[in-house]
Amino acid sequence: MNLTANTILITGGASGIGFALAQQLSNRGNSVIICGRSEAALLKAQAEVPALITRVCDIADTTSRLSMVSWLDTAYPELNIVINNAGVQVRRDLRDCGSLENLEQEVAINFTAPVRLIGELLPQLKRQSQAMIINVSSALAFAPRAGVPVYCATKAAMHSYTLSLRHQLKAIGIRVVEMAPPIVDTGLGGENRIANSSVQTMMTSEDFAAEALAQLESDQDEVLVGLAAGARKMGEALFGRINGA
Ligand SMILES: NC(=O)c1ccc[n+]([C@@H]2O[C@H](COP(=O)([O-])OP(=O)(O)OC[C@H]3O[C@@H](n4cnc5c(N)ncnc54)[C@H](OP(=O)(O)O)[C@@H]3O)[C@@H](O)[C@H]2O)c1
């Protein structure tokens, strides 16, 4: 699919991987709409890339999400690509029951909200001659890092869901892509994210986005960047290496 002249929604597009994708897709002549919870972060992103269109939206809040869906239908009826990128990562010590705080929120942001958003945007996507849904999973969808167990489970769920979604939407001509990043240098999960990992090499968001868009142009169903390609092949066999076991 041609990566120019599309209208693209990127959830969580104000920072990290989402912003790098937004910037590069905008530079390629696409109309790019970014959403997120923080208005300040959206405005900062727009100050850097003035062509970006912004929308405050908490995808895990039904009212906020449905309001964005209806706004998109009216203001951007030509929307034909959705990138489900918004995500959060919480460290959890499973020996401590208290560490299940905000469990539902992590599951909602990483899995159930994007699943609902896809369903809610489907009528709009169906009207386009070419449409694509991109779900951002993770190398950790294939082999979990034990310190972020719920995060990894939501990413594994997103991997599985994307396989079924692709199978079902093929009949109506909507392309469904899974995009699995390796470790990328963003604010995800806060300061100590890498501390307990045996894998220390991080890509920049810009390098990730450039490689991911190159793979996307070659019509692959799965965009697997860096370590994510090995993780996809090896799966749980990588568990020991990732967790230093
Ligand atoms: N960085 C990595 O190493 C890595 C590796 C594999 C996969 N990934 C995946 O890549 C995606 C992007 O993460 P990132 O690394 O770029 O982290 P990031 O910089 O923290 O970006 C996450 C974005 O999601 C937005 N967001 C969070 N909750 C939201 C909600 N309820 N509604 C709307 N937007 C929300 C955040 O904005 P607000 O807080 O303003 O809402 C933020 O802009 C995530 O799905 C992540 O799991 C990242």
The ligand as a MOL file (V3000), in Angstrom:
LIG
                    3D

  0  0  0     0  0            999 V3000
M  V30 BEGIN CTAB
M  V30 COUNTS 48 52 0 0 0
M  V30 BEGIN ATOM
M  V30 1 N 9.5150 1.5300 23.7500 0
M  V30 2 C 9.6360 0.2310 23.5930 0
M  V30 3 O 10.6970 -0.3550 23.8870 0
M  V30 4 C 8.5140 -0.5880 23.0460 0
M  V30 5 C 8.7670 -1.9250 22.7080 0
M  V30 6 C 7.7310 -2.6940 22.2180 0
M  V30 7 C 6.4720 -2.1420 22.0340 0
M  V30 8 N 6.2510 -0.8450 22.3570 0 CHG=1
M  V30 9 C 4.8910 -0.3080 22.1560 0
M  V30 10 O 4.9520 0.8820 21.4030 0
M  V30 11 C 3.8110 1.6830 21.7090 0
M  V30 12 C 4.2690 3.1100 21.9680 0
M  V30 13 O 5.0330 3.1430 23.1690 0
M  V30 14 P 6.2810 4.1060 23.3840 0
M  V30 15 O 7.4360 3.2550 23.7080 0
M  V30 16 O 6.3810 5.0800 22.2760 0 CHG=-1
M  V30 17 O 5.8670 4.7970 24.7800 0
M  V30 18 P 5.4360 6.2890 25.1390 0
M  V30 19 O 6.4000 7.2800 24.6230 0
M  V30 20 O 5.1450 6.2500 26.5920 0
M  V30 21 O 4.0900 6.4780 24.3140 0
M  V30 22 C 2.8660 5.9540 24.7140 0
M  V30 23 C 1.7900 6.9060 24.2280 0
M  V30 24 O 0.5140 6.3360 24.5300 0
M  V30 25 C -0.3230 7.3810 24.9900 0
M  V30 26 N -1.3660 6.8160 25.8350 0
M  V30 27 C -1.2130 6.0880 26.9680 0
M  V30 28 N -2.4190 5.7860 27.4830 0
M  V30 29 C -3.3480 6.3330 26.6500 0
M  V30 30 C -4.7600 6.3740 26.6570 0
M  V30 31 N -5.4770 5.8090 27.6440 0
M  V30 32 N -5.3870 7.0090 25.6460 0
M  V30 33 C -4.6720 7.6030 24.6710 0
M  V30 34 N -3.3430 7.5990 24.6000 0
M  V30 35 C -2.6780 6.9770 25.5970 0
M  V30 36 C 0.6060 8.3210 25.7770 0
M  V30 37 O 0.0880 9.6320 25.8380 0
M  V30 38 P -0.7210 10.1940 27.1180 0
M  V30 39 O -0.0180 9.6920 28.3450 0
M  V30 40 O -0.7060 11.6710 26.9580 0
M  V30 41 O -2.1020 9.6230 26.9850 0
M  V30 42 C 1.8530 8.2680 24.9090 0
M  V30 43 O 1.8410 9.2740 23.9280 0
M  V30 44 C 3.1380 1.0190 22.9180 0
M  V30 45 O 2.0300 0.2470 22.4760 0
M  V30 46 C 4.2130 0.1090 23.4570 0
M  V30 47 O 3.6970 -0.9940 24.1470 0
M  V30 48 C 7.2390 -0.0460 22.8620 0
M  V30 END ATOM
M  V30 BEGIN BOND
M  V30 1 1 1 2
M  V30 2 2 2 3
M  V30 3 1 2 4
M  V30 4 1 4 5
M  V30 5 2 4 48
M  V30 6 2 5 6
M  V30 7 1 6 7
M  V30 8 2 7 8
M  V30 9 1 8 9
M  V30 10 1 8 48
M  V30 11 1 9 10
M  V30 12 1 9 46
M  V30 13 1 10 11
M  V30 14 1 11 12
M  V30 15 1 11 44
M  V30 16 1 12 13
M  V30 17 1 13 14
M  V30 18 2 14 15
M  V30 19 1 14 16
M  V30 20 1 14 17
M  V30 21 1 17 18
M  V30 22 2 18 19
M  V30 23 1 18 20
M  V30 24 1 18 21
M  V30 25 1 21 22
M  V30 26 1 22 23
M  V30 27 1 23 24
M  V30 28 1 23 42
M  V30 29 1 24 25
M  V30 30 1 25 26
M  V30 31 1 25 36
M  V30 32 1 26 27
M  V30 33 1 26 35
M  V30 34 2 27 28
M  V30 35 1 28 29
M  V30 36 1 29 30
M  V30 37 2 29 35
M  V30 38 1 30 31
M  V30 39 2 30 32
M  V30 40 1 32 33
M  V30 41 2 33 34
M  V30 42 1 34 35
M  V30 43 1 36 37
M  V30 44 1 36 42
M  V30 45 1 37 38
M  V30 46 2 38 39
M  V30 47 1 38 40
M  V30 48 1 38 41
M  V30 49 1 42 43
M  V30 50 1 44 45
M  V30 51 1 44 46
M  V30 52 1 46 47
M  V30 END BOND
M  V30 END CTAB
M  END
